[in-house]
Amino acid sequence: MFISLLQVISTMKLTLKIFLILILLSCSGKKKENIVTQEINTTIKGKNQVENKIVDLNKENKKITPEKVIDSLQYFLNLTNGFNKIPEKFYKKYLNIEKPKYDPYFEIYGSLENRPKSLQNYYVVYFSISQGGVCSYDQVATIRKNGEFIDMMEIGGNCDQDQSIPSYKSTSYKIIDSVTIKMTESLSEPKDKSVLDDQRFLLDSLDIDDIEMEVTESSHYVKIMLSGEIEKNKNL
């Protein structure tokens, strides 16, 4: 009986050892599983972060890459083809124009009527300068193929008329060919000068709509030379 009791105790000890070993193995496996899961989650999270970073970079590249593309002469030329507002960095770089500090309404626009022209040594571009919100001045400029500014000239312009000043001057232009422009200056003023005071303002008792006006015009030509320089009053 004593031997049987010892056998039972021995069996119980063996069973307890096996049970403890199984528990330890189970905990070890769970810990290992947790570590692996954490590593997988970390890896997945890290991968997601990398993927998100790549996506963000792609988004950023969509912003940066076009900047590199549009920071070019070709993009500027495209802007001048149509009534597009030209950003300051472009007209400063390619037209050698500084934005005046005193005029918050200063803007430069491309030409709605005239496309930029590519000649042998340079480009010819047309654009307009808006000043003070009331005046617009048409310009022609030449730019070398490498983007270097050559020359520029005002070829047209007009301002909103001041009703107290009956005289009105404006300039228009017509492109004859790729290097020749005809400018026409028009002056409209009262036929009867007695309607003006000493300062050439309209008399207070009169209305500009009731005054007979006369218009005088004068024309001359602008020529774009082989060098890209622009000269006025050239004979055809």
Summary of the structure (lengths in Angstrom):
residues: 236
radius of gyration: 40.8
end to end distance: 138.5
largest distance: 149.8
contacts: 569
relative contact order: 0.08
helix: 38%
strand: 33%
